[in-house]
Amino acid sequence: MPPAVVLKAVLLINILAMAFLAVFYLRRRQLGWAAYCFWGLLAIVLPVLGPFLVIASRPGRWRAL
């Protein structure tokens, strides 16, 4: 396999893992429907910076499951 293909695959896996991490983080926060959609879309639309922005901004209040 060429190195370019391996690097693209690793990058894609990393981006997907960060998006799932942000979505699972949002599940633990108490947010309204519109706020949850906004923060979730931010995490998905900005593939590399979005999850960092979502987690760093700490939207909503903490909700114990």
Secondary structure by P-SEA (a helix, b strand, c coil): ccaaaaaaaaaaaaaaaaaaaaaaaaaaccccaaaaaaaaaaacccccaaaaaaaaacccccccc
